[in-house]
C-alpha cells in the first residue's frame, strides 16, 4: 500500500521504467492510496527499492509463506 499519491500516471511511469507491467498490478483506493500486488519476491524487492527512492509513505503486509503458523488447541487436559 502506497499512500499520498497525487499523480498516479507519474507514479506508474516511474515503476514501469524498472519493472515490466506484466509483473505487478495496481488498484486505486480511497484517500489517494494505491494497492500494489507483485508477482514474486524479486519484483517485491525491486518495488520496495523504487518506493524508498521516491520517498513515498508505504506499508506492506506479511508474505503468506514466511509468516509463522498459529495453532490453537482446545479441550486438552492440563497435564
DSSP file (Angstrom, degrees, kcal/mol; ACC not computed):
  #  RESIDUE AA STRUCTURE BP1 BP2  ACC     N-H-->O    O-->H-N    N-H-->O    O-->H-N    TCO  KAPPA ALPHA  PHI   PSI    X-CA   Y-CA   Z-CA
    1    1 A X              0   0    0      0, 0.0    58,-2.1     0, 0.0     2,-0.5   0.000 360.0 360.0 360.0 124.2    0.0    0.0    0.0
    2    2 A X  E     -AB  34  58A   0     32,-2.8    32,-2.6    56,-0.2     3,-0.3  -0.956 360.0-157.5-113.8 127.2    1.5    3.3   -1.1
    3    3 A X  E     + B   0  57A   0     54,-3.2    54,-0.7    -2,-0.5    30,-0.2  -0.673  60.2  28.1-106.1 156.6   -0.1    6.4    0.4
    4    4 A X        +     0   0    0     27,-0.5     2,-0.6    -2,-0.2    -1,-0.2   0.751  65.4 162.3  74.8  27.1   -0.2   10.1   -0.6
    5    5 A X        +     0   0    0     27,-2.0    -1,-0.2    -3,-0.3     3,-0.2  -0.708  10.8 174.5 -81.8 120.0    0.0    9.6   -4.4
    6    6 A X  S    S+     0   0    0     -2,-0.6     2,-0.6     1,-0.3    -1,-0.2   0.834  73.2  35.5 -92.8 -39.0   -1.2   12.8   -6.1
    7    7 A X     >  -     0   0    0      1,-0.2     4,-1.6     2,-0.0    -1,-0.3  -0.913  64.5-173.0-121.4 103.6   -0.4   12.0   -9.7
    8    8 A X  H  > S+     0   0    0     -2,-0.6     4,-3.0     1,-0.2     5,-0.2   0.894  82.7  57.0 -63.8 -42.3   -1.0    8.3  -10.5
    9    9 A X  H  > S+     0   0    0      1,-0.2     4,-2.5     2,-0.2    -1,-0.2   0.883 106.5  49.6 -59.5 -40.2    0.4    8.5  -14.0
   10   10 A X  H  > S+     0   0    0      2,-0.2     4,-1.9     1,-0.2    -1,-0.2   0.917 113.0  47.0 -64.5 -43.7    3.8    9.8  -12.8
   11   11 A X  H  X S+     0   0    0     -4,-1.6     4,-1.8     2,-0.2    -2,-0.2   0.932 113.5  48.0 -62.8 -47.2    4.0    7.0  -10.1
   12   12 A X  H  X S+     0   0    0     -4,-3.0     4,-2.6     1,-0.2    -2,-0.2   0.905 111.2  50.3 -62.8 -43.3    3.1    4.3  -12.6
   13   13 A X  H  X S+     0   0    0     -4,-2.5     4,-0.9    -5,-0.2    -1,-0.2   0.878 107.5  54.4 -62.6 -38.2    5.6    5.6  -15.2
   14   14 A X  H  < S+     0   0    0     -4,-1.9     4,-0.4     1,-0.2     3,-0.3   0.895 111.8  44.5 -63.1 -40.1    8.3    5.6  -12.6
   15   15 A X  H >X S+     0   0    0     -4,-1.8     4,-2.4     1,-0.2     3,-1.7   0.929 109.1  54.6 -70.4 -45.3    7.6    1.9  -11.7
   16   16 A X  H 3< S+     0   0    0     -4,-2.6    -1,-0.2     1,-0.3    -2,-0.2   0.620  94.0  70.6 -70.2 -10.6    7.4    0.7  -15.3
   17   17 A X  T 3< S+     0   0    0     -4,-0.9    -1,-0.3    -3,-0.3    -2,-0.2   0.822 117.5  20.9 -66.8 -30.0   10.8    2.2  -16.1
   18   18 A X  T <4 S+     0   0    0     -3,-1.7     2,-0.4    -4,-0.4    -2,-0.2   0.700 127.0  44.1-110.7 -28.9   12.3   -0.6  -13.9
   19   19 A X  S  < S-     0   0    0     -4,-2.4    -1,-0.2    27,-0.0     5,-0.1  -0.973  82.7-115.7-126.1 131.7    9.6   -3.3  -13.8
   20   20 A X    >   -     0   0    0     -2,-0.4     3,-2.0     1,-0.1     4,-0.3  -0.370  26.2-123.4 -63.1 144.5    7.5   -4.7  -16.7
   21   21 A X  G >  S+     0   0    0      1,-0.3     3,-0.9     2,-0.2    -1,-0.1   0.713 108.3  66.3 -63.5 -20.9    3.8   -4.0  -16.2
   22   22 A X  G 3  S+     0   0    0      1,-0.2    -1,-0.3     3,-0.0    -2,-0.1   0.626  93.3  61.8 -75.1 -12.0    3.0   -7.7  -16.5
   23   23 A X  G <  S+     0   0    0     -3,-2.0    16,-2.0     1,-0.1     2,-0.3   0.500 109.6  29.7 -93.3  -5.3    4.9   -8.4  -13.2
   24   24 A X  E <   -C   38   0A   0     -3,-0.9     2,-0.3    -4,-0.3    14,-0.2  -0.984  60.5-148.8-150.4 160.2    2.6   -6.2  -11.0
   25   25 A X  E     -C   37   0A   0     12,-2.9    12,-2.7    -2,-0.3     2,-0.4  -0.966  12.1-159.0-127.5 146.1   -1.0   -4.9  -10.6
   26   26 A X  E     -C   36   0A   0     -2,-0.3     2,-0.4    10,-0.2    10,-0.2  -0.939   4.9-170.3-124.4 150.9   -2.2   -1.7   -9.1
   27   27 A X  E     -C   35   0A   0      8,-2.0     8,-3.0    -2,-0.4     2,-0.3  -0.986  22.9-128.2-140.2 128.1   -5.5   -0.7   -7.7
   28   28 A X  E     -C   34   0A   0     -2,-0.4     6,-0.2     6,-0.2     2,-0.2  -0.601  30.9-171.5 -76.9 131.5   -6.6    2.8   -6.7
   29   29 A X    >   -     0   0    0      4,-3.0     3,-0.8    -2,-0.3     4,-0.3  -0.630  32.5 -74.9-114.7 174.1   -8.0    3.0   -3.2
   30   30 A X  G >  S+     0   0    0      1,-0.2     3,-0.7    -2,-0.2    -1,-0.1  -0.330 110.0  29.8 -67.3 151.7   -9.8    5.8   -1.3
   31   31 A X  G 3  S-     0   0    0      1,-0.2   -27,-0.5   -28,-0.1    -1,-0.2   0.681 130.9 -64.4  76.7  19.0   -7.7    8.7    0.0
   32   32 A X  G <  S+     0   0    0     -3,-0.8   -27,-2.0     1,-0.3     2,-0.2   0.674  95.7 138.9  79.9  15.7   -5.0    8.7   -2.6
   33   33 A X    <   -     0   0    0     -3,-0.7    -4,-3.0    -4,-0.3     2,-0.4  -0.644  38.3-153.5 -93.1 153.2   -3.7    5.3   -1.7
   34   34 A X  E     -AC   2  28A   0    -32,-2.6   -32,-2.8    -2,-0.2     2,-0.6  -0.994   6.4-146.1-127.7 129.4   -2.6    2.7   -4.2
   35   35 A X  E     - C   0  27A   0     -8,-3.0    -8,-2.0    -2,-0.4     2,-0.5  -0.844  18.4-165.6 -93.4 124.8   -2.6   -1.1   -3.6
   36   36 A X  E     - C   0  26A   0     -2,-0.6     2,-0.4   -10,-0.2   -10,-0.2  -0.956   6.4-170.4-116.8 123.2    0.3   -2.8   -5.5
   37   37 A X  E     - C   0  25A   0    -12,-2.7   -12,-2.9    -2,-0.5     2,-0.2  -0.945  10.9-159.8-110.9 132.4    0.4   -6.6   -5.9
   38   38 A X  E     - C   0  24A   0     -2,-0.4   -14,-0.2   -14,-0.2     3,-0.1  -0.720  21.3-128.1-113.1 162.8    3.6   -8.1   -7.3
   39   39 A X  S    S-     0   0    0    -16,-2.0     2,-0.3    -2,-0.2   -15,-0.1   0.868  79.5 -13.0 -78.9 -39.2    4.3  -11.4   -9.0
   40   40 A X  S  > S-     0   0    0    -17,-0.3     4,-1.9     1,-0.1    -1,-0.1  -0.878  75.9 -83.7-154.0-177.8    7.2  -12.7   -6.8
   41   41 A X  H  > S+     0   0    0     -2,-0.3     4,-2.4     1,-0.2     5,-0.2   0.857 120.2  56.0 -66.8 -37.0    9.8  -11.9   -4.2
   42   42 A X  H  > S+     0   0    0      1,-0.2     4,-1.9     2,-0.2    -1,-0.2   0.921 110.2  45.0 -62.2 -43.6   12.3  -10.5   -6.7
   43   43 A X  H  > S+     0   0    0      2,-0.2     4,-2.8     1,-0.2    -1,-0.2   0.865 110.0  56.8 -67.6 -35.9    9.7   -8.0   -8.0
   44   44 A X  H  X S+     0   0    0     -4,-1.9     4,-2.6     2,-0.2    -2,-0.2   0.925 107.6  47.4 -59.9 -45.3    8.8   -7.2   -4.4
   45   45 A X  H  X S+     0   0    0     -4,-2.4     4,-1.9     2,-0.2    -1,-0.2   0.897 113.0  48.2 -65.1 -40.2   12.4   -6.2   -3.6
   46   46 A X  H  X S+     0   0    0     -4,-1.9     4,-2.1     2,-0.2    -2,-0.2   0.914 111.8  50.6 -64.4 -42.1   12.6   -4.1   -6.7
   47   47 A X  H  X S+     0   0    0     -4,-2.8     4,-2.5     1,-0.2    -2,-0.2   0.911 108.9  50.3 -63.5 -43.9    9.3   -2.4   -5.9
   48   48 A X  H  X S+     0   0    0     -4,-2.6     4,-2.5     1,-0.2    -1,-0.2   0.889 109.5  51.8 -64.1 -37.5   10.3   -1.6   -2.4
   49   49 A X  H  X S+     0   0    0     -4,-1.9     4,-2.3     2,-0.2    -1,-0.2   0.913 110.8  47.8 -63.4 -42.0   13.6   -0.1   -3.6
   50   50 A X  H  X S+     0   0    0     -4,-2.1     4,-1.8     2,-0.2    -2,-0.2   0.917 113.4  47.4 -64.3 -43.5   11.7    2.1   -6.1
   51   51 A X  H  <>S+     0   0    0     -4,-2.5     5,-1.8     1,-0.2     4,-0.4   0.893 112.5  49.2 -66.4 -40.2    9.2    3.3   -3.4
   52   52 A X  H ><5S+     0   0    0     -4,-2.5     3,-0.9     1,-0.2    -1,-0.2   0.900 110.2  50.7 -66.3 -40.4   12.0    4.0   -0.9
   53   53 A X  H 3<5S+     0   0    0     -4,-2.3    -1,-0.2     1,-0.2    -2,-0.2   0.852 110.0  50.5 -64.7 -34.0   14.0    6.0   -3.5
   54   54 A X  T 3<5S-     0   0    0     -4,-1.8    -1,-0.2    -5,-0.2    -2,-0.2   0.535 108.1-130.6 -79.6  -6.6   10.8    8.0   -4.3
   55   55 A X  T < 5 +     0   0    0     -3,-0.9     2,-0.3    -4,-0.4    -3,-0.2   0.879  48.1 161.2  57.2  43.9   10.3    8.7   -0.6
   56   56 A X      < -     0   0    0     -5,-1.8     2,-0.5     1,-0.0    -1,-0.2  -0.639  45.7-113.0 -89.2 151.1    6.7    7.6   -0.6
   57   57 A X  E     +B    3   0A   0    -54,-0.7   -54,-3.2    -2,-0.3     2,-0.3  -0.729  55.7 151.1 -80.5 129.9    4.8    6.6    2.6
   58   58 A X  E     -B    2   0A   0     -2,-0.5     2,-0.3   -56,-0.2   -56,-0.2  -0.974  29.9-163.2-154.3 163.7    4.0    2.9    2.3
   59   59 A X        -     0   0    0    -58,-2.1     2,-0.3    -2,-0.3    -2,-0.0  -0.975  10.1-151.1-148.2 160.9    3.4   -0.2    4.3
   60   60 A X        -     0   0    0     -2,-0.3     2,-0.2     3,-0.0     3,-0.1  -0.945  11.8-129.8-134.2 151.8    3.4   -3.9    3.5
   61   61 A X        -     0   0    0     -2,-0.3     3,-0.0     1,-0.1     2,-0.0  -0.629  43.2 -85.3 -95.4 159.9    1.6   -7.0    4.8
   62   62 A X        -     0   0    0     -2,-0.2     2,-0.3     1,-0.1    -1,-0.1  -0.344  43.8-110.8 -65.8 143.5    3.4  -10.2    5.7
   63   63 A X    >>  -     0   0    0      1,-0.1     4,-1.4    -3,-0.1     3,-1.3  -0.598  24.2-130.4 -73.1 132.3    4.1  -12.7    2.9
   64   64 A X  T 34 S+     0   0    0     -2,-0.3    -1,-0.1     1,-0.3     3,-0.1   0.821 103.2  51.4 -56.6 -36.3    1.9  -15.8    3.5
   65   65 A X  T 34 S+     0   0    0      1,-0.2    -1,-0.3    -3,-0.0    -2,-0.0   0.674 113.3  42.9 -80.1 -16.7    4.7  -18.2    3.1
   66   66 A X  T <4 S+     0   0    0     -3,-1.3    -1,-0.2     2,-0.1    -2,-0.2   0.622  89.5  96.0-104.9 -14.7    7.1  -16.6    5.6
   67   67 A X  S  < S-     0   0    0     -4,-1.4     2,-0.0     1,-0.1     0, 0.0  -0.490  83.3-101.2 -77.1 148.6    4.7  -15.8    8.4
   68   68 A X        -     0   0    0     -2,-0.1     2,-0.4     1,-0.1    -1,-0.1  -0.297  31.9-115.3 -69.2 151.3    4.5  -18.3   11.3
   69   69 A X        -     0   0    0      2,-0.0     2,-0.5    -2,-0.0    -1,-0.1  -0.729  27.1-153.2 -86.7 132.4    1.7  -20.7   11.6
   70   70 A X        -     0   0    0     -2,-0.4     2,-0.4     2,-0.0     0, 0.0  -0.924  13.9-177.1-111.2 130.4   -0.5  -20.2   14.6
   71   71 A X        -     0   0    0     -2,-0.5     2,-0.4     2,-0.0    -2,-0.0  -0.972  11.0-160.3-128.4 139.8   -2.4  -23.1   16.1
   72   72 A X        -     0   0    0     -2,-0.4     2,-0.5     2,-0.0    -2,-0.0  -0.981   5.8-160.1-120.6 130.2   -4.9  -23.2   19.0
   73   73 A X        -     0   0    0     -2,-0.4     2,-0.3     3,-0.0     3,-0.2  -0.928  11.7-166.7-109.9 132.0   -5.7  -26.4   20.8
   74   74 A X        +     0   0    0     -2,-0.5    -2,-0.0     1,-0.2     0, 0.0  -0.797  59.4  20.8-116.9 158.8   -8.9  -26.7   22.8
   75   75 A X  S    S+     0   0    0     -2,-0.3     2,-0.3     1,-0.2    -1,-0.2   0.825  78.6 150.2  57.1  38.5  -10.3  -29.1   25.4
   76   76 A X        -     0   0    0     -3,-0.2    -1,-0.2     1,-0.0     2,-0.2  -0.776  52.2-108.8 -96.4 146.0   -6.9  -30.6   26.3
   77   77 A X        -     0   0    0     -2,-0.3    -1,-0.0     1,-0.1     0, 0.0  -0.487  27.7-120.8 -70.1 143.2   -6.2  -31.9   29.8
   78   78 A X              0   0    0      1,-0.3    -1,-0.1    -2,-0.2    -2,-0.0   0.684 360.0 360.0 -63.6 -18.8   -3.8  -29.7   31.8
   79   79 A X              0   0    0      0, 0.0    -1,-0.3     0, 0.0    -2,-0.1   0.479 360.0 360.0 -84.0 360.0   -1.3  -32.5   32.2
